Amino acid sequence: MNRLKENIYEIIFEADTRTGKVFDIALLIIILMSVVLVMLESVPGIRKSHGEMLTILEWGITLIFTFEYFVRIAVVRKPRKYIFSFYGIIDLLSILPTYLSLILIGSQSLIVIRMLRMLRVFRILKLTRYTQAGRTLARALWASREKISVFIFFVIILVVIIGTMMYLVEGKDGGFTSIPTSIYWAIVTLTTVGYGDISPVTAFGQFLASFVMILGYAIIAVPTGIVTAEMINPTGEKNMQVCPTCMHDKHDNDAVYCKKCGAKLNL
């Protein structure tokens, strides 16, 4: 029995075995199918003509994810650790909405049910577990968090200063009725969105707006450069082994034992 649990564990938790890769690919296809069903269900014509078929497919996918969720709990050494982990919560969120829609009945709750069913898009978050590229991007973002935080803080200061200047330059006659409104304009202009609902009319205001527009390109490039640099030169290469005891998944490529709890890895 223990040997069977270990084999199942390697299939559903490890991505570096043949059976594990087949399982991951199959699960990816089901996840993508689920997301497509959510999109199709939002189209009134398709929902009216194929609503019954979409419901059947949704329940089929929900049952598959439910079975997978309980199998994961059964094969790990510490079920509580998995249940309250990030991915354990995501796995639970991916199956709850369909079951909750059975309980919340009544005409007043139709909108609530629709919102609960849209929670199925949480399944897309499971894609990061099965793609190495997603894990690399997540590590790069986490490693860059301090630099990005400082950068965002700098941008906030910048838009407050620019918004205040535009309020003083343009005033209420130019549509800049308050400093918060002017800060909103600064954010829209700096991010190169440019709604056009507010625009400067004075020469100096237009000059300042032009400067902010050009500055916006640099603002967009900076966080991209920070994350890209971290992806090119990561702090340390990790493998995809998941510790069967504590669920830690960030180990060196030559690791035999878990660096967090010391348990032996399933190599």
C-alpha contacts under 8 A as a table, 3 or more apart, distances in Angstrom:
res1	aa1	res2	aa2	distance
1	M	4	L	5.07
1	M	5	K	6.34
2	N	5	K	5.09
2	N	6	E	6.23
3	R	6	E	5.07
3	R	7	N	6.25
4	L	7	N	5.11
4	L	8	I	6.23
5	K	8	I	5.11
5	K	9	Y	5.95
5	K	75	V	5.33
6	E	9	Y	4.92
6	E	10	E	6.22
6	E	75	V	7.20
7	N	10	E	5.24
7	N	11	I	6.38
8	I	11	I	5.06
8	I	12	I	6.31
8	I	75	V	7.05
9	Y	12	I	5.48
9	Y	13	F	5.64
9	Y	14	E	7.40
9	Y	72	R	7.55
9	Y	75	V	5.82
9	Y	76	V	7.07
9	Y	244	P	7.99
10	E	13	F	5.48
10	E	14	E	4.99
10	E	17	T	7.68
10	E	20	G	6.64
10	E	266	N	7.44
11	I	14	E	5.92
11	I	15	A	7.61
11	I	17	T	7.44
11	I	19	T	5.71
11	I	20	G	4.19
11	I	21	K	7.90
11	I	23	F	6.70
12	I	15	A	7.88
12	I	20	G	6.04
12	I	23	F	6.66
12	I	24	D	7.44
12	I	72	R	7.49
13	F	20	G	7.37
13	F	242	V	6.70
14	E	17	T	6.76
14	E	20	G	5.75
14	E	240	M	6.93
14	E	241	Q	6.14
14	E	242	V	6.67
15	A	20	G	5.01
15	A	21	K	5.36
15	A	24	D	7.13
15	A	130	Y	7.28
15	A	240	M	6.69
15	A	241	Q	7.82
16	D	20	G	6.56
16	D	21	K	6.72
16	D	240	M	7.18
16	D	241	Q	7.96
17	T	20	G	4.98
17	T	21	K	6.12
18	R	21	K	5.25
18	R	22	V	6.35
19	T	22	V	5.05
19	T	23	F	6.13
20	G	23	F	5.09
20	G	24	D	6.11
21	K	24	D	4.98
21	K	25	I	6.08
22	V	25	I	5.22
22	V	26	A	6.16
23	F	26	A	5.17
23	F	27	L	6.10
24	D	27	L	5.07
24	D	28	L	6.05
24	D	130	Y	6.21
25	I	28	L	4.99
25	I	29	I	6.32
26	A	29	I	5.23
26	A	30	I	6.45
27	L	30	I	5.07
27	L	31	I	6.13
28	L	31	I	5.04
28	L	32	L	6.18
28	L	127	L	6.75
28	L	130	Y	7.65
29	I	32	L	5.19
29	I	33	M	6.12
30	I	33	M	4.97
30	I	34	S	6.17
30	I	61	I	7.12
31	I	34	S	5.11
31	I	35	V	6.43
31	I	123	R	6.23
31	I	124	I	6.65
31	I	126	K	7.97
31	I	127	L	7.74
32	L	35	V	5.12
32	L	36	V	6.22
32	L	124	I	7.47
33	M	36	V	5.07
33	M	37	L	6.19
34	S	37	L	5.09
34	S	38	V	6.43
34	S	58	E	7.10
34	S	61	I	7.03
34	S	120	R	7.70
34	S	123	R	7.83
35	V	38	V	5.15
35	V	39	M	6.48
35	V	120	R	7.44
35	V	121	V	6.08
35	V	123	R	7.57
35	V	124	I	7.19
36	V	39	M	5.09
36	V	40	L	6.17
37	L	40	L	5.06
37	L	41	E	5.94
37	L	54	L	6.78
37	L	58	E	7.42
38	V	41	E	5.20
38	V	42	S	6.54
38	V	118	M	6.84
38	V	120	R	7.45
38	V	121	V	7.49
39	M	42	S	5.41
39	M	43	V	7.19
40	L	43	V	5.50
40	L	46	I	6.54
40	L	47	R	7.21
41	E	44	P	7.33
41	E	46	I	6.69
41	E	47	R	5.20
41	E	51	G	7.39
41	E	54	L	7.19
42	S	47	R	7.03
43	V	46	I	5.52
43	V	47	R	6.05
44	P	47	R	5.10
44	P	48	K	6.06
45	G	48	K	5.23
45	G	49	S	6.28
46	I	49	S	5.26
46	I	50	H	5.55
46	I	51	G	6.97
47	R	50	H	5.41
47	R	51	G	4.46
47	R	54	L	7.72
48	K	51	G	5.56
50	H	53	M	5.41
50	H	54	L	6.23
51	G	54	L	5.14
51	G	55	T	6.17
52	E	55	T	5.11
52	E	56	I	6.32
53	M	56	I	5.12
53	M	57	L	6.20
54	L	57	L	5.14
54	L	58	E	6.03
55	T	58	E	5.04
55	T	59	W	6.22
56	I	59	W	5.24
56	I	60	G	6.19
57	L	60	G	5.01
57	L	61	I	6.22
58	E	61	I	5.18
58	E	62	T	6.05
59	W	62	T	4.89
59	W	63	L	6.09
59	W	98	T	7.49
60	G	63	L	5.24
60	G	64	I	6.36
61	I	64	I	5.06
61	I	65	F	6.27
62	T	65	F	5.17
62	T	66	T	6.01
62	T	94	S	7.92
62	T	95	I	5.67
62	T	98	T	7.21
63	L	66	T	4.91
63	L	67	F	6.10
64	I	67	F	5.23
64	I	68	E	6.19
65	F	68	E	4.93
65	F	69	Y	6.00
65	F	91	D	7.73
65	F	94	S	7.61
65	F	95	I	6.60
66	T	69	Y	5.08
66	T	70	F	6.41
66	T	95	I	6.37
67	F	70	F	5.41
67	F	71	V	6.14
68	E	71	V	5.09
68	E	72	R	6.20
69	Y	72	R	5.27
69	Y	73	I	6.49
69	Y	91	D	6.54
69	Y	92	L	7.32
70	F	73	I	4.99
70	F	74	A	6.15
71	V	74	A	4.97
71	V	75	V	6.27
72	R	75	V	5.48
72	R	76	V	6.35
73	I	76	V	5.80
73	I	79	P	5.05
73	I	82	Y	6.94
73	I	83	I	7.24
74	A	79	P	7.04
76	V	79	P	5.69
76	V	82	Y	7.55
76	V	244	P	6.01
76	V	245	T	7.10
77	R	244	P	6.18
77	R	245	T	5.42
78	K	81	K	5.46
78	K	82	Y	6.92
78	K	245	T	6.14
78	K	246	C	7.08
79	P	82	Y	5.24
79	P	83	I	6.12
80	R	83	I	5.06
80	R	84	F	6.23
81	K	84	F	5.68
81	K	85	S	6.08
81	K	246	C	6.71
81	K	247	M	7.28
82	Y	85	S	5.05
82	Y	87	Y	7.64
82	Y	88	G	5.41
82	Y	247	M	6.96
83	I	88	G	4.67
83	I	89	I	6.40
84	F	88	G	5.89
84	F	89	I	6.12
85	S	88	G	5.01
85	S	89	I	6.25
86	F	89	I	5.38
86	F	90	I	6.37
87	Y	90	I	4.87
87	Y	91	D	6.00
87	Y	126	K	7.29
88	G	91	D	5.07
88	G	92	L	6.30
89	I	92	L	5.06
89	I	93	L	6.13
90	I	93	L	5.01
90	I	94	S	6.20
90	I	122	F	6.67
90	I	123	R	7.19
90	I	125	L	7.32
90	I	126	K	7.19
91	D	94	S	5.22
91	D	95	I	7.02
91	D	123	R	7.39
91	D	126	K	7.59
92	L	95	I	5.59
92	L	96	L	6.19
93	L	96	L	5.34
93	L	97	P	7.14
93	L	119	L	7.47
93	L	120	R	7.42
93	L	122	F	6.77
93	L	123	R	7.92
94	S	97	P	7.19
94	S	119	L	7.35
94	S	120	R	5.37
94	S	121	V	7.66
94	S	122	F	5.88
94	S	123	R	5.35
95	I	98	T	6.22
95	I	99	Y	7.14
95	I	120	R	7.45
96	L	99	Y	5.39
96	L	100	L	6.07
97	P	100	L	5.02
97	P	101	S	6.17
97	P	116	L	5.15
97	P	117	R	5.38
97	P	119	L	6.55
97	P	120	R	6.88
98	T	101	S	5.29
98	T	102	L	7.19
98	T	116	L	7.71
98	T	117	R	6.33
99	Y	102	L	5.55
99	Y	103	I	7.26
100	L	103	I	5.26
100	L	104	L	6.33
100	L	113	I	7.95
100	L	116	L	7.69
101	S	104	L	5.36
101	S	105	I	7.12
101	S	113	I	5.57
101	S	116	L	7.28
101	S	117	R	7.51
102	L	105	I	6.64
104	L	109	S	6.40
104	L	113	I	6.91
105	I	109	S	6.16
105	I	110	L	7.38
106	G	109	S	5.48
106	G	110	L	6.81
107	S	110	L	5.53
108	Q	111	I	7.22
109	S	112	V	5.01
109	S	113	I	6.11
110	L	113	I	5.09
110	L	114	R	6.23
111	I	114	R	5.03
111	I	115	M	6.33
112	V	115	M	5.11
112	V	116	L	6.19
113	I	116	L	4.95
113	I	117	R	6.07
114	R	117	R	5.14
114	R	118	M	6.31
115	M	118	M	5.10
115	M	119	L	6.71
116	L	119	L	5.25
116	L	120	R	7.72
117	R	120	R	5.83
118	M	121	V	6.15
119	L	122	F	5.87
120	R	123	R	5.86
121	V	124	I	5.69
121	V	125	L	7.89
122	F	125	L	5.51
122	F	126	K	7.57
123	R	126	K	5.40
123	R	127	L	7.50
124	I	127	L	5.49
125	L	128	T	6.00
125	L	129	R	7.99
126	K	129	R	5.58
126	K	130	Y	7.36
127	L	130	Y	5.53
127	L	131	T	6.46
127	L	134	G	7.76
128	T	131	T	5.48
128	T	132	Q	7.62
128	T	134	G	4.89
128	T	135	R	6.02
129	R	132	Q	7.75
129	R	134	G	7.51
129	R	135	R	6.96
131	T	134	G	5.35
131	T	135	R	6.59
132	Q	135	R	5.09
132	Q	136	T	6.14
133	A	136	T	5.06
133	A	137	L	6.21
134	G	137	L	5.11
134	G	138	A	6.12
135	R	138	A	5.02
135	R	139	R	6.15
136	T	139	R	5.21
136	T	140	A	6.16
136	T	231	M	6.90
137	L	140	A	5.02
137	L	141	L	6.16
137	L	231	M	6.92
138	A	141	L	5.17
138	A	142	W	6.18
139	R	142	W	5.07
139	R	143	A	6.00
140	A	143	A	5.13
140	A	144	S	6.10
140	A	227	V	5.80
140	A	228	T	7.78
140	A	230	E	5.32
140	A	231	M	5.45
140	A	234	P	7.11
141	L	144	S	5.11
141	L	145	R	6.08
141	L	227	V	6.06
142	W	145	R	5.16
143	A	146	E	7.62
143	A	230	E	7.19
143	A	235	T	7.96
144	S	147	K	5.49
144	S	148	I	6.06
144	S	226	I	6.69
144	S	227	V	6.26
144	S	230	E	6.97
145	R	148	I	5.14
145	R	149	S	5.89
146	E	149	S	5.07
146	E	150	V	6.27
147	K	150	V	5.25
147	K	151	F	6.16
147	K	226	I	7.53
148	I	151	F	4.90
148	I	152	I	6.08
148	I	223	P	6.34
148	I	226	I	7.57
149	S	152	I	5.17
149	S	153	F	6.18
150	V	153	F	5.09
150	V	154	F	6.21
151	F	154	F	5.04
151	F	155	V	6.25
151	F	223	P	7.69
152	I	155	V	4.97
152	I	156	I	6.21
153	F	156	I	5.15
153	F	157	I	6.41
154	F	157	I	5.19
154	F	158	L	6.16
155	V	158	L	4.90
155	V	159	V	6.20
155	V	219	I	7.99
156	I	159	V	5.37
156	I	160	V	6.30
157	I	160	V	5.24
157	I	161	I	6.31
158	L	161	I	5.21
158	L	162	I	6.11
159	V	162	I	5.00
159	V	163	G	5.72
159	V	183	I	5.89
159	V	186	A	5.53
159	V	187	I	6.20
159	V	190	L	7.90
160	V	163	G	5.14
160	V	164	T	6.08
160	V	183	I	5.73
160	V	186	A	7.93
161	I	164	T	5.23
161	I	165	M	6.22
162	I	165	M	5.10
162	I	166	M	6.21
162	I	183	I	7.19
162	I	186	A	6.36
163	G	166	M	5.16
163	G	167	Y	6.20
163	G	179	I	6.25
163	G	180	P	7.56
163	G	181	T	7.87
163	G	182	S	4.47
163	G	183	I	4.16
163	G	184	Y	7.53
163	G	185	W	7.08
163	G	186	A	5.50
164	T	167	Y	5.06
164	T	168	L	6.34
164	T	179	I	5.63
164	T	182	S	6.63
164	T	183	I	7.07
165	M	168	L	5.16
165	M	169	V	6.09
166	M	169	V	4.96
166	M	170	E	5.68
166	M	171	G	7.44
166	M	176	F	7.35
166	M	182	S	6.36
166	M	205	G	6.52
166	M	208	L	7.99
167	Y	170	E	5.53
167	Y	171	G	5.03
167	Y	172	K	7.71
167	Y	176	F	5.56
167	Y	177	T	7.32
167	Y	178	S	6.60
167	Y	179	I	5.92
167	Y	182	S	5.85
168	L	171	G	5.67
169	V	202	T	7.87
169	V	204	F	7.48
169	V	205	G	6.32
170	E	173	D	6.85
170	E	174	G	5.14
170	E	175	G	7.57
170	E	176	F	6.38
170	E	200	P	6.49
170	E	201	V	7.26
170	E	202	T	6.73
170	E	205	G	6.52
171	G	174	G	5.74
171	G	175	G	6.96
171	G	176	F	5.35
171	G	177	T	6.34
171	G	178	S	7.96
172	K	175	G	5.18
172	K	176	F	5.02
172	K	177	T	4.36
172	K	178	S	7.45
173	D	176	F	7.25
173	D	177	T	7.75
174	G	177	T	7.91
174	G	198	I	7.94
174	G	199	S	7.32
174	G	200	P	6.08
174	G	201	V	6.22
175	G	198	I	6.08
175	G	199	S	7.40
175	G	200	P	7.90
176	F	179	I	7.41
176	F	181	T	6.17
176	F	182	S	5.50
176	F	198	I	7.38
177	T	181	T	6.52
177	T	182	S	7.51
178	S	181	T	5.25
178	S	182	S	6.25
179	I	182	S	4.90
179	I	183	I	6.07
180	P	183	I	4.97
180	P	184	Y	6.21
181	T	184	Y	5.02
181	T	185	W	6.41
182	S	185	W	5.01
182	S	186	A	6.23
183	I	186	A	4.90
183	I	187	I	6.22
184	Y	187	I	5.20
184	Y	188	V	6.26
185	W	188	V	5.13
185	W	189	T	6.04
185	W	198	I	6.76
186	A	189	T	5.16
186	A	190	L	5.79
186	A	212	V	7.69
187	I	190	L	5.14
187	I	191	T	6.06
188	V	191	T	5.49
188	V	192	T	6.38
188	V	193	V	5.32
188	V	194	G	5.54
188	V	195	Y	7.04
189	T	192	T	5.01
189	T	193	V	6.06
189	T	194	G	5.30
189	T	209	A	7.48
189	T	212	V	6.66
189	T	213	M	5.94
189	T	216	G	7.36
190	L	193	V	7.69
190	L	212	V	5.65
190	L	213	M	5.69
190	L	215	L	6.85
190	L	216	G	4.44
190	L	219	I	7.67
191	T	194	G	7.91
191	T	213	M	7.94
191	T	216	G	5.54
191	T	217	Y	7.83
191	T	219	I	7.73
191	T	220	I	7.29
192	T	213	M	6.32
192	T	216	G	6.12
192	T	217	Y	7.61
195	Y	198	I	7.76
196	G	199	S	6.19
200	P	205	G	5.32
200	P	206	Q	5.60
200	P	209	A	7.46
201	V	205	G	6.60
201	V	206	Q	6.59
202	T	205	G	5.09
202	T	206	Q	6.16
203	A	206	Q	5.21
203	A	207	F	6.22
204	F	207	F	4.96
204	F	208	L	6.12
205	G	208	L	5.09
205	G	209	A	6.10
206	Q	209	A	4.92
206	Q	210	S	6.13
207	F	210	S	5.12
207	F	211	F	6.35
208	L	211	F	5.08
208	L	212	V	6.26
209	A	212	V	5.04
209	A	213	M	6.19
210	S	213	M	5.11
210	S	214	I	6.38
211	F	214	I	5.31
211	F	215	L	6.07
212	V	215	L	4.90
212	V	216	G	6.05
213	M	216	G	5.06
213	M	217	Y	7.22
214	I	217	Y	5.77
214	I	218	A	7.38
215	L	218	A	5.35
215	L	219	I	6.30
216	G	219	I	4.92
216	G	220	I	6.29
217	Y	220	I	5.28
217	Y	221	A	6.31
218	A	221	A	5.02
218	A	222	V	6.25
219	I	222	V	5.60
219	I	223	P	7.59
220	I	223	P	6.52
220	I	224	T	6.94
221	A	224	T	5.22
221	A	225	G	6.10
222	V	225	G	5.15
222	V	226	I	6.30
223	P	226	I	4.97
223	P	227	V	6.26
224	T	227	V	5.41
224	T	228	T	6.01
225	G	228	T	5.04
225	G	229	A	5.97
226	I	229	A	5.35
226	I	230	E	6.47
227	V	230	E	5.15
227	V	231	M	6.25
228	T	231	M	5.02
228	T	232	I	6.20
229	A	232	I	5.19
229	A	233	N	6.07
230	E	233	N	5.13
230	E	234	P	5.19
230	E	235	T	7.59
231	M	234	P	5.46
234	P	237	E	6.87
236	G	252	D	7.78
237	E	252	D	6.42
237	E	253	N	7.08
238	K	250	K	5.76
238	K	251	H	5.19
238	K	252	D	4.64
238	K	253	N	5.64
239	N	249	D	7.83
239	N	250	K	6.68
239	N	251	H	5.72
239	N	252	D	5.88
239	N	253	N	5.01
240	M	249	D	6.27
240	M	250	K	7.06
240	M	251	H	7.44
241	Q	249	D	5.77
241	Q	250	K	7.49
241	Q	251	H	6.96
241	Q	265	L	7.07
241	Q	266	N	7.39
241	Q	267	L	7.61
242	V	247	M	5.60
242	V	248	H	5.75
242	V	249	D	4.42
242	V	250	K	7.69
242	V	265	L	7.34
243	C	246	C	5.79
243	C	247	M	4.71
243	C	248	H	5.29
243	C	249	D	6.32
243	C	258	C	6.18
243	C	263	A	7.15
243	C	264	K	7.59
243	C	265	L	5.71
243	C	266	N	7.61
244	P	247	M	5.72
244	P	263	A	7.82
244	P	265	L	7.08
244	P	266	N	7.70
245	T	261	C	7.70
245	T	263	A	6.62
246	C	260	K	7.78
246	C	261	C	6.77
248	H	258	C	7.49
248	H	260	K	7.03
251	H	255	A	6.14
251	H	258	C	7.00
251	H	259	K	6.85
252	D	255	A	5.20
255	A	258	C	7.19
255	A	265	L	7.97
256	V	264	K	6.14
256	V	265	L	5.69
256	V	267	L	7.33
257	Y	262	G	5.42
257	Y	263	A	5.48
257	Y	264	K	4.34
257	Y	265	L	5.35
258	C	261	C	5.73
258	C	262	G	4.65
258	C	263	A	5.29
258	C	264	K	6.19
258	C	265	L	6.31
259	K	262	G	5.77
